[in-house]
Amino acid sequence: MADKIKLAVAFLMVALGIAGFYLLPGDSPRVVRVLSVLGGVAVAAGVAYLSAPGKAFYAFSQESVAEARKVVWPTRKETLQMTGIVVLFVLVMAIFLWLVDGSLFWLVKLVMGRSE
């Protein structure tokens, strides 16, 4: 129950930050208005972190970053080669489908007796 209250308070902090953006006078600097939203989000993140789902989400985020660091990214040469293969495949497939479509169109016209 306490976690649900914490998450509700976090949601309320975000809502108050957004409300602050719109309720501040229009002649106030935009930076102050944006800071009210960012402040609301920061306070909400802090409150949400104190809940069990917030801590679980933070642990998941840390594990995701660790896994992303393990990714072996392709070199520039590999990327260009694979891009070339994909472009070539798309062109060959486009020509093939164009030929099949044209052949079927011609065949249907022939069967229906509308050949020109």
C-alpha positions as CSV (number, residue, x, y, z in Angstrom):
1,M,0.0,0.0,0.0
2,A,2.8,2.4,0.8
3,D,4.3,1.8,-2.6
4,K,1.1,2.8,-4.3
5,I,1.0,6.0,-2.2
6,K,4.5,6.8,-3.2
7,L,3.8,6.3,-6.9
8,A,0.7,8.4,-6.6
9,V,2.7,11.2,-5.0
10,A,5.3,10.9,-7.8
11,F,2.5,11.3,-10.3
12,L,1.2,14.3,-8.4
13,M,4.7,15.9,-8.5
14,V,4.8,15.5,-12.3
15,A,1.3,17.0,-12.6
16,L,2.3,19.9,-10.3
17,G,5.4,20.6,-12.3
18,I,3.4,20.7,-15.5
19,A,0.7,22.9,-13.8
20,G,3.5,25.2,-12.6
21,F,4.5,25.7,-16.2
22,Y,1.1,26.9,-17.2
23,L,0.2,28.7,-14.0
24,L,3.4,30.9,-13.9
25,P,2.8,34.3,-15.4
26,G,3.3,34.5,-19.2
27,D,5.9,37.2,-18.8
28,S,8.2,35.1,-16.6
29,P,11.2,33.7,-18.3
30,R,10.6,30.4,-20.1
31,V,13.6,28.9,-18.3
32,V,11.8,29.3,-15.0
33,R,8.7,27.6,-16.4
34,V,10.7,24.7,-17.9
35,L,12.6,24.4,-14.6
36,S,9.3,23.9,-12.8
37,V,8.5,20.9,-15.0
38,L,12.0,19.5,-14.6
39,G,11.9,20.0,-10.9
40,G,8.6,18.2,-10.7
41,V,10.0,15.3,-12.7
42,A,13.1,15.2,-10.6
43,V,11.2,15.1,-7.3
44,A,8.8,12.5,-8.8
45,A,11.8,10.4,-9.8
46,G,13.2,10.6,-6.3
47,V,9.9,9.7,-4.7
48,A,9.3,6.8,-7.2
49,Y,12.8,5.5,-6.5
50,L,11.9,5.1,-2.8
51,S,9.2,2.6,-3.8
52,A,9.8,-1.1,-4.5
53,P,8.8,-0.8,-8.2
54,G,11.1,2.2,-8.5
55,K,14.1,0.3,-7.1
56,A,13.3,-2.7,-9.4
57,F,13.1,-0.3,-12.4
58,Y,16.5,1.3,-11.4
59,A,18.1,-2.2,-11.1
60,F,16.6,-3.1,-14.5
61,S,18.1,0.1,-16.0
62,Q,21.5,-0.7,-14.6
63,E,21.4,-4.2,-16.0
64,S,20.3,-2.9,-19.4
65,V,23.2,-0.5,-19.5
66,A,25.6,-3.3,-18.7
67,E,24.1,-5.5,-21.4
68,A,24.3,-2.6,-24.0
69,R,28.0,-2.3,-23.2
70,K,28.5,-6.0,-24.2
71,V,27.1,-5.4,-27.7
72,V,29.7,-5.8,-30.4
73,W,28.9,-3.2,-33.0
74,P,29.8,-3.8,-36.6
75,T,32.7,-1.9,-38.2
76,R,32.1,0.8,-40.8
77,K,33.2,-1.7,-43.5
78,E,30.8,-4.4,-42.4
79,T,28.0,-1.8,-42.2
80,L,28.6,-0.6,-45.7
81,Q,28.8,-4.2,-47.0
82,M,25.6,-5.2,-45.4
83,T,23.8,-2.0,-46.6
84,G,25.0,-2.8,-50.1
85,I,23.6,-6.3,-49.9
86,V,20.3,-5.1,-48.6
87,V,20.0,-2.4,-51.4
88,L,20.9,-5.0,-54.1
89,F,18.4,-7.5,-52.7
90,V,15.7,-4.8,-52.7
91,L,16.4,-3.8,-56.3
92,V,16.4,-7.5,-57.5
93,M,13.2,-8.1,-55.6
94,A,11.6,-5.0,-57.0
95,I,12.5,-6.0,-60.6
96,F,11.2,-9.6,-60.0
97,L,7.9,-8.3,-58.6
98,W,7.5,-5.8,-61.4
99,L,8.0,-8.7,-64.0
100,V,5.5,-11.0,-62.1
101,D,3.0,-8.2,-61.9
102,G,3.3,-7.3,-65.5
103,S,3.1,-10.9,-66.6
104,L,0.0,-11.5,-64.5
105,F,-1.6,-8.3,-65.8
106,W,-0.9,-9.4,-69.4
107,L,-2.3,-12.9,-68.7
108,V,-5.5,-11.6,-67.1
109,K,-6.0,-9.2,-70.1
110,L,-5.4,-12.2,-72.5
111,V,-7.9,-14.4,-70.6
112,M,-10.5,-11.8,-70.5
113,G,-10.2,-11.1,-74.2
114,R,-9.0,-7.5,-73.9
115,S,-5.6,-7.8,-75.4
116,E,-4.6,-4.8,-77.4
